[in-house]
Amino acid sequence: LGKRKGEGVAVVEAEADIGGAKRHAGTKQGDGAKILLLLHALSFGVNLEEADCDSIACLQVIMDKEKMPGVLPCPQFKLRCILISVWLCSIIHADQSMLSIGAKFFPGARLNFAENLLRFRDNRPAIVFKAETSNQEEVISYAQLYDRVASLSARLSELGVVAGDRIAAYIPNIPEAIIAMLAATRCITPKVVFATDGYFYKGNRVNTLLHLKKVIDQLSTVEKVVVIRFTISDKYDLDLSHIQNAVYYDHFIKEGSTPPSDPIPFVQLPFDHPIYIMYSSGTTGLPKCLVQGPGVVLNHLKEHMIHLNVQREDRVFYFTTTGWMMWNWLVSVLGVGATVVLFDGNPLYPSTQTLWQFAQDVGVTVFGTSARYLAAVMDSGCVPSKEFDLSKLRMITSTGSPASTNIFKFVYESIKSDVQFASISGGTDLNGCFALGCTNLPVCDSELQTRGLGLDVRIFDDNGKEIVQEKGELVCKQPFPSMPLYFWSDDNGVKYHDAYFDTFPDIWRHGDFAEVTKSGGVIIYGRSDATLKPGTKETTQVLGMLLTPSMFRLNLWIGGVRIGTADIYKVMERMDNVADSVVVGQSYTLKDGTPDVRILLFVVMADGHECTPAFQRKVRQHIRDQASPRHMPGLVVACPDIPHTVSGKKVELTVKKIIDGCEVTNKSALRNPESLVWFEEFAASRREKSKHAA
């Protein structure tokens, strides 16, 4: 293999079956957990001449495919070379130990994020887009995408946008969102805000320009606001004079005096140069502002190419908004050369058939969604397998919340019997998955098939001891390239440390309550900080409360065992007279001063049904029979609505904070913040009656 800069290059033999014997993350090979990855993302645009090979965290070997055809061939790519890398799950030349802030990957290597997503320039479709109000899809080829990015990046350069600047977008899930992102990451920038003239929801136009003006008025650094036509005709201009420095997208491109370069002059940047500033949901406080680098696309391509086996012929769809990390995950499909399929609008408008009709029309092969959406389709009576031609569909992925047995059964009985159903779980924090699918493994009911390659994922008990086939904290013992570089405005790293490393020293605690099964799969039971820890022997009491048809008090004897809320949701999903529910643990103090937790179950009743005492007894009995006596709620209460994030996740922690009398600081992160009013009134009423009872 030769040497570079006089340094010896260690050789690690490739595993022949990457999806077989070494498939589980954390498999030990020598001193560190090593997983072989074929890094197409880095096969172009990496300047290895400047790399210090003695400090690179991967074995990097450039091989000529023609001369070495037997080395991990990948026929869907006609590349001049292949970069093969061994991802060592250990920190090399870190400023601090293990996973602490300051860890560095690939020091000395340089690349460009956008270049790795724009490697293809042929006439194959790169993007297929449809809005809920349109009758026809828009198709953009890889050649057209490259040209549009070139034109926009040239204009951004004319504005003086340089590395280190930031670009923001207030924009729906449309092709221009991807074009703007790629043009920005050509040199990583913002001074500029991209926006649309509005969006559509349930067939109605929503004007966003007035809100855009309020935002721009508070930003002193913005030099240009580029407005994309989306809800109005190309032949009609709205008055943008009330928005400072605003111009229509098409006018902005035409005003350029510098012709776009061919090829685009991609700026080569270090591996720890910022790409994205991602925001967590923020439902329990202010959102975490996560600054992430090129490790994100490295992780995405591992997931797309190895775990999901995405090929150039695939058409990959994920229902997402631009504010959710699944949008970033979806866009990285461009690096594989497959087709990114976008949909903007309400997925249930005008009916639950909408996305399945879209999947049939476009020929979707990978359909990404959430368990909540699949539950809505199931409850509506829609049977996609009978109503649509889904012959091209080979995989369904689901995230956002655990998928129940009912969902697994519905997928195989009512969507497609031979599809691979890959439930996936991870987070914005790593912009990817800790557990996900694998085309080489069977699908087991309610399980995620395997842990992510190159991720040393384990389950710990409360004492930091690794456990198997038991419920505990999901952790990652070794570092990974898509870790956040840092938190925005967290100069000393305190917020970063407290978010992941305050429980187990130098080990990433993700905050999921999970279990590794005997087969090596993973079950996610919910957020670990939302799990329930009822006391050892207590009688649930509702002090001073009047019993009504929507509230029922019963004695509850339970042991001090940690309970995942998903166990209760699985039972509730089987009850036809319940439209939605949320489970929280209410903190309170026993008469002897011992702190304790009681389980509260809030339900939204289906139309025509009431939360009667008989219904509440039935709920408790079902939970007892199908989960355990410890899972039985002390109180079953009917409520008008359940709060959800914009991506459809139930916000248990927000409800718990309200019930416990704590302030909720970021209601804007919710899709339906008005739903919190009922819980606030409910909690206030309980506290008032408790005072009188005392």
N, C-alpha and C positions, 0 to 999 in steps of 0.2 A: 504493500500500500504506500510505501514511501514515507517521507517525513516532511514536515513543514516547519520552517523557522528553526530547524535543528532539533525539534522536540520529537520524541518517540510517540507513536500512535498506538495505543492499546487496541487489541482486536477482541471483540466479543462475538462468539459464534451465534448466528441467528437461530431462533427457534423455528422449526419447520412448520409447526401448527400453532399459529398465534391464537387461534380461537379454541384450541384444545386443552392440552395438559397445563399450559401456562396461562389460561384465560383469566384466572381470578387475580384481581389486583392484589398486590402485596406478596405475590409469589417470590420466594427468596432465591436469588441466584448469586451466590457468593455473599458479599458483605451488604449489598443493597438490593432494594426491590427494583428490578430492571425489566422493562417491557420494550420489546422491539417495535418501532413504529416506522412506517414508510411515510416520510414527510414530504408529500407533494407540495404542501404549502410553502416549503422553503427550498424547493428544487431550483427555483429561479430567484434572483434578487438578493441572494445572500453573498456577501463578500467574505469568503473564508480566508482570503489572503491577510486580512487585518485581524483575524481571530488568534488569540493565544490558545493553542490547542491543549496546553497543559491545564488550562482553567475552564475549558468548555465542559458543560454538564452532560454533553452527549458525545458518544463516539461518532465522528462525522467522516464519512467516506464518500467521495464522488466516484461513481462507477459508470462506465460507458455501457449502456444497455446492449448495444450490438455485440460488443466483445465479451460481455458476461451475461448472456441471455438467461442463464439459469438462476440468477439472483433475484428472487422475489419479483417476477414479471408482473406488470400491471397493464394488460392489453388495451384498456380503454384510453390510455394516454400514449401519444407518440412524442415522447420527450427525448431530448438529446442526452440527458443524464438523469440519474436518480440519486437523490440524497437520502441515504439511509442513516438512521440515527437510533441510538439506544438511549432511551430516556431514563436517566438515573434519578431515582427518587431520593436525592440527597442534595444538600446545599453545597455548592462549590464556591469557595472564596466569599462566603457570606460575611457581612460586617458583624453579624451577631449569630447566636447558635440556632440550629434547626430551623423552625418555621418563623422565627422572629422577623420583625420588620427589618428590611435592608438586605434580604436574601437576593442574590443575583443569579439569573440563568443566562447562558450563552454570552458571557462577557466578551466583547470584541467583535462579535458577529453583527452585521448590519443588513437590514432588509427594509422593504416597504410593504405595508399592509395591503394597500389598494392594488399594488402590482400583482400580488399573489391571488387576488380575486378577479383580476382582469387579464389572466394569462391567455384566455381563448379569444379569438377575433374572427371566428367563422360565422356562418349564417344560421347556425342552430339557435333555437329560441333560448334566450337567457332569462327573460321575464314574461310571464303571462299574467295580466291584471284584469280584474273585473270589480266594478263597484255595484252596490246593491240596486242602484237605479238604472244601470246600463243593460242593454240587451246583447251586447257583443263584447268579446274580450279584446284587450289590446295586447299585441305581441311585439316584443323588442328582441332583436337578435343580439348575439354577442358582439358582432361588428358594430351595430347601431349603439349598443351600450357603451362600448369603448369610445366611439366618436362623441357621444353626448357628454361623457365624463371629461374627455379632452377639451371640449368647448367650454364647459363650466369651470374646469380647473384653470384654464387660461384666463378667464375673467376674474377668478379669485386672485390669481397672481397679479393681475393689473391693479387690483384694489390694495395690494401690499400685504396680502395674507401670507404669513410665513410660519415656519415651524414654531410651535409654542402658543400660537393663537388658538382660539376656540370658536367653533361654529355651532349654533343652536338651531333647532328646528321645532316648529309648532305645526305639525303636519300629520295628515292621515296616512294610511298604509297604501301609498301609491308609488309608482316607479320612480318618480322624482325624489322620493325620500332616499332610495338607494343611490341614485345618481349623485345627489348632494353629499351623501356620506362618503362615497368613493372619491369624489372630487376634493372633499375636505381632507381625507386621510392621505391624499397625494403628498401633502406636506403638513398635516395636522394643524388645524387652525380654528378661530371664530370671530371676531369683529362683525360677522355676518349672521343674520337670522333668516331662515327659510320658513315660509308659511303658505297656507292656501287661503282662498277667499271664503272658505267654509267647508262643511262636510255634510253628508247625508246620514240620517238615522231614521229608520222605519219609514222611508220614503219621503221624509221632510228635509228641506234644506235648513241647515243651522249656520247662521252668519257668525264668523269668528273675528271679523275685522275690528269690531269695537273692543273686544277683549284684547286683541293683538296690540291695539293702540295703547291700552293701559299698561301692558307689559313693556313695550318699547319706551314709553315715557319714563320708565323707572331704570332704564339701562343706558348709562352715559357712554358706554364704549362701542355701541353698535354703529357702524358706518354705512351699512346697507341692509335694507329689508327687501328680500326677493319674494314676491307673491306669485304663487303658482295658480294658474286657472284650473279650477276643479269643478265648481258648481255652476259656472256661467259659461256662455258660448265664447269661443275663441275670437269672435267678431265683435265682442262687446267689452268695453273697459269700465270697470267701476272706478269711482273717484277715490284715489289713494292719497290725496293731498293732505288729509288729516293725520297720516302716519308718516313721521319724519323719515326721510331717506328711503321711502318705499318705491319700488319699481316692479313691473310685471316681469316674470321670468323670461318670456320670449323677447321683450324689449331689452332686458339686461344682457342677453346673449348677443343680440344684434348690435348693441352699443360698443362691443369690444373692438379695439383697434389692433390687437395682436392675434393673428391666426393661430388656431390650436396646433400644438406640436404633434408630430407623428414620427416616432413614438412619443408618448407622454414622458416628460423628464421626471421620472419617479425619484423623489429624494430618499436616499438610503439613510436609515436612522437606527439607533441602537435598539436592542431587544427590549429594553426597559423604557422606551419612549412611549408616552401616553397615546392611546387610540380613542378609547371611550371614557366618558364619565357616566357611569351607570348609577341609578338610584334604586334603593330597596323600596319596598312597599310603604314603609313609614307608618304602619297602622298602630304601632305602639309608641311612637315618638317621631322626632324628625327623621327623615329618610337618611340612610347612610349614603354618602357620596363616594362611590367606589371608582377609583382611577385604574383603568385596566390597559394592558399593553398587547403586543402581538401574540402573546401566549394564548389569547382568546381564540384566534383563528387556528392555531396549532391544535388546541383542544377540540374545536368544532370539527376540523377535518378528520381527526381521529374518530370522532363519534359518527360522522357521516360515512366515511369510507370503510372503516373497520367494523364498527358495531352495527351500523344499519345497511352497509353494503350498497351505498348510493353510487350509481353509475351515470355516465353521460346521458343515457336514454331515459333516466328517471325524471318524473315531474313531481317535485316535492312541494307540498302545501302545508302550511301551518296557520290556523286561525289565530291571529295575534294583532295587537296594536303596535305602533312604533315605540311606545314607551315600555314595552315588556321585553325582557331579555330574549324571548323566543324569536323576536324579529331579528336581532343580531345573529342568532343561531341559524335562522332561515337564510339570511343573506349570504352567509359563508358557504352555502351550497354552490355559489358561483365558482368557488375555488375547485370544485370537482368537475365543473363543466355541465352539470345537470341544469334543469329548468326550475327557476324559482316561481312559484305560483302565489299570487297575492289576491286577497279579497278584502275590500273595505266596506264596512257597514255592519248591520245587525245580522248575526248568523241565523237567527230564528225568524227573520222577516222575508217574505210574508208568512212563512211557515217553517217547520223543522225540516222540510224537504230541500230548502234552498241550497245548502252546501253540497248535498249529495247530487243534486242536479248539476251543480257547478263541477263537481268531481267527474261526473260522467261526460260532460261536454268537453272538458279540458283533457281528460285522460290521466287524472291524478294517479300516481303509483304509490306515493307515501302521503298519507292523510294525517295531519297533526291536529290535535284538539285537546279538550280537557274532559275529565270525568264528569264534571257538571254538565257540559254540553251533551255528552252521550246519555246522561240521565234524563235530560230534557227531551231528547229524541225518543228515548224509550217510553217515557211517560205520555208522549203525544200519540202513541200508537203507530208511528211511522215505522215501516219495515223496509229499509233501503234495499235489501237483497231482492225483494219482490217488485220494487218500483223503479229501479235503476239498473243500468248495465255497469257493473263495477268490475268487469273482467280484468282490467288493467291494474286494479288496486292490489298491492302485495303486502302492504304494511299499514297499520294504524298505530300512531303514537299518542300517548295521553299523559298530561302532567297537570300541575296546579293543585291537585288534591289526590289522595289515594283512591284507586279504582276498586270498587267493591266486587264481590262475587257476582252480584246481579249485573254489573257492567260487563264483566268478562263473559258471562253467559249470553248477554244481549249481543255482544260483538259477534260471537261465533254462530249464534242461532238466527240473528236478524240482519246482519250486515254482510258477512262473508265467512264461510266455514273454513276456508284454507288460508285466511289472512294471518299475518303475524301481528299479534297485539302486543306492542311494546310499551308498557307503562314505564315512564322515566321520571327521575327525581334528582334535583340538584339545587340550583339557585342562581340568582343574579350575582352572588358573591364570587363564584367561579365562572360565571357565564357558561354554564354547561351542566353536566350530569355526574353525580357520584354513583348512581345506579341507573341502568338503562337496559336496552335490548341487545340481543346477539343472535344473528341468523343461524348460528351453529347449535343453539341450545333450544330445548323445548320450552313452551310457555306453560307456566304453572298458575293455577287459580290464585288471584289476589297478590301475586308476586311480581317484582321487577326481576328480570332474568339473571342479571349479573352485575357486579361492581365494575366501574369504569377502568379500562386498561391504564396502567401507569399511575393509578391512584390507590394508595395504601389505606383503603377504607376498612374500618373495624367497628365493632360495637363494644362500648365500655359500660360497666356498671357505675354506680355513683362513686365508687372508690378508685376508679381508673383501671380496673381489671378487665381484660378482654373476655367477652362472653360470646357463645354461639348458641343458637336456638333459644335465646332469651331476649327479652326486650330491654333496650338500654339506649345510651347516647350514641349517635352516629358521629364518628370522628375520622380524621385523616391523619395518620401518624407521620407521613413524609410529605415534603413540599411538592408543588406541581406548578408548571409554567404559567397557568392562567390565574394564579392567585392575584388579588389586587396589588398593584404597585404600591399604593398608599391610599389614604382617605383624603379627600379634598379638605383643606383648612384643618389639617390634623398634623401640625408640624412636628410634634414630639411623639407621634404614633400611639398616643394613649387610647384614642377611640378604636383604632385598628386592633390593638392588643385586647381591649375589653370586649370587643365584638366576638373574638374567636379563641383567645388563648388565656382567659382568666379562670378557667375551670381546671384544665389539665395542662401543666407547664409544657410549653413548646409543642403542643398537639392541638390541631385545629378541631374545635368542637362546633359542629355545624348547626346544632339546635333542632335536629330531627330525632324523634323517638322511633326506633327502628329495631329490626331483628334480621340476622343472617340465618337463613334456613338450612336444613340438612343438605339440600340440593345445591347450596351455594347462592341461591336467590336472596332477594331482600324484600322485606315487608316494611312499609312506612306506615306508622300509626298516627302521625300528626306531628305538630311542633312539640318539642320536649318541654318548652316553657308553657305550653298549654295543656300538658298532661295533668291528670287528676291524681292527687294523693290523699284520699279520704283517711280519716283517723282510725284508730284501732277499735274503738267500741263507743259509738255515739248514737244518740237518738236525734234525728234531724228535727228541728223545731223551727216554725215560722212564727216568731214572736209578734203578737198583736195584729196578725193578719186575718182578715175576714176570708173565710172559704167561699169561693164563688165557683161557677161551672168551669172557669178557666184556671183555677188554682186548686191544688189538692195536696194535703199534708199526710204523710205516712211515716211510721217509724222505720228506720233503716239501720241495720247492723252490718258493718263492713270492716274489713281488715285493712291495715295500713299498707296497701299495695299500689304501686304506680299503675295508672290506667290510661291507655291511649284513647282519645276521643273517637278515633276511627272505628273502634269496636262498637260503639253506640250508634254511630252513623250507619254502619252496615245493617243494623236492625231497623233503623228508622226508614231506610230506603226501601225496605220490603213492605212498608205500610202505605197502602194506596190513599188513605185519608189524610196523609201528611204531605204537604207540598215542599216544605223545607224545615230545617232545624239547626240549632246550634247548641253545643254543650260547653259549659264552663264550670270551673271549680270556684266556689265562693269561699273566701277566707273569712274565718270568724274565730272566736275564742270560747272554749268550754268554760263551764262554771268554775273549774279549778284553775283557770288561767292558761290551760294548754292550748296552743294554736292548732287549728284544725281546718279542714276543707270539706264542704258539702257539694254534691253534684247537683247542678241546676240544668234542666233541659227546657229550652224554649222551642216551641213548634209553631209553624205557620200551617194552619189547617187548610186542606183542599176545599174547593168550593162545595158548599152543601153539607159540610161536616162541622161538628162542634167539639170543643175540648171538654167533654163532660167527665164527671168523676169515674164513670164506667170506662171511658176511653183511657183515662190516666192509669187506672188499674191494669188495663190491657197492655199499655205501653210498658209499664214496670214489669209485668209478668213476662212479656216477650223479651225484654232486655235480660231478665234473670235467666230465662231458659236458653237464650241464644248466645249470651255472653257469660255472665256470672252474677251471683248475688251482689258482689262488690260493685258492679257497674250500675246498679239500679239508682236512678236519680232520687234525691230527696224531695224534689219539687218539679212538677211538670206544668209549664205555663204557656198559654197561647199568646202569641204576639203577632202584630200585623206584618212584619217584614224582618228579614235577616240581613245585617250589613255584609257587603262583599267588597273586595278590591276590584279595580277595573279589569283585572284578569280573571275574576270569578271566584277568588278564594274567600272562604268564610273568615271573618276576622274575630276569632275567639278571644284573643288577648284584649282587643278593644272592648268587647262586651264585659269581660272579666274586670277590666280596670274600672268601668262604670259601676258595676255591681259592688266592687270593693271601695267605691267612693273616691277613686283617683281621677285626675284630669286627663282627658284625651287631647293630645296636642296637635294632631295632624288629621283632621277629618277630611281634608281635601284629597287624601289618598284613596278615599272610598268612592265606589260607583254610586252609592245611594246613601250619602251622609245623613239625610233626613230620617233614616231608619233608627238612628241613635236616640232621637228625641224620646221615643217610647221607653227605651231602656233607662234613660236618665230619669224619667218620671217614675218608672217602676222602682228604681233604686231609692229615689228620694222618698217615695211613699213608704217603703220598707223601713228606712231609717227613722222616719217620723213616728211610725207606729211602734217601733222598738223602743224609742224614747218614752212614749206614753206607757208602754208595758212595764218598763223599768221603774 
